[in-house]
Amino acid sequence: METVNICKNYFDLLQEINQQHGIQGKSIYLHRASGGRVYYINCLDNRKVLKLYYPMHTEAAIQSTRIITYLDNCEFPIVKIIPPLSGEKFITLNIPEGNCIGVLFDFAKGSCIGFLHRWRDNKKPLIHPKAKEFGKQVGLMHRLMDGYNEVIINKGKERYIDDLIWLLRRDGHDKMKICDIEDYGNELWEMVKKLPTGFCHGDMHTGNTVYHHSQFTWMDFDRAAISHPIIDIAWLTDGSDFNSFDDNALERSRSLFDKLYEGYSMERSLTQSEISAVFHCTAIIHYDLLASITIKNNDDISRTLLDEQHNWLMRWRELCNKM
């Protein structure tokens, strides 16, 4: 495939997208930049979304287009790719960071729904009535992906746990705290590695869906991998605060899991071992997310953030082990 040179001039980028996709975009602006760039393109009657993936994410970017195409063919509600005139699902552009994959999407209309709201009298969580429906759709996605025949990137302990430990050592953090976090990570993975493997969306928070016309539309499959599907469920059922620990977080998570699993189990079942491990997997999300954000932003982990995460992880460990 021909690689097109694109400078930082937005006009040049817009013209290239218009030409390669046969659209009539009138203006373009940067929406966010993290691990790549996301642009909004305004056309006469609608908006489109352009994602440029940095070179290090090329394999994941191409994989995401194949997964999205497969799920779309299964009539699963998913954001639509606008293919270029070449017939591919993506284009290749040259940006200052190097050759990158560009994918053009329809803009998914709708609103994001948070399923867990503040507690009434600090006792019972208010769970959104659409939580069961959402869980059913997650179960359907996992079931459909059980039939996906193409190769998918594998993600194991080296990505979920070890990346964070390496970053903490790189940044010269407190050795005792690193030891605590590493021991807990090893303990978690000893549990998780015995669980069923399969497709993971990898970033399954409700911000990656929008609700419109009585259905959720899914997007952002950039972190999809073969791993342990229960980690996706842990993403959904996390009733805790990422930085600040509170003793009621586990009960909030349990209540949310019960409602989501009502729907999920209509499409796909979890084993008893997976159900027992789901809240332990909430901690794995902390390892994964903290490392991913740090690597994407080419940043250091601050000592304040380490102190917060060390406190959160050690207290969550104690809470889960008492469960």
Secondary structure, DSSP 8 states (H G I E B T S, - for coil): ---EE--S-HHHHHHHHHHHHT----EEEEEEESSEEEEEEE-SS-EEEEEEE-GGGHHHHHHHHHHHHHHHHTT--B--B---TTSSS-EEEEETTEEEEEEEEE---SB---SEEEEETTTEEEE-TTHHHHHHHHHHHHHHHTT--S---B--HIIIIIHHHHHHHHTT--HHHHHHHHHHHHHHHHHHTTS--EEE-S--SGGGEEEETTEEEE---TT-EEE-THHHHHHHT--S-SSS--TTHHHHHHHHHHHHHHHHTTT----HHHHHHTTHHHHHHHHHHHHHHHHHTT----HHHHHHHHHHHHHHHHHHHH-
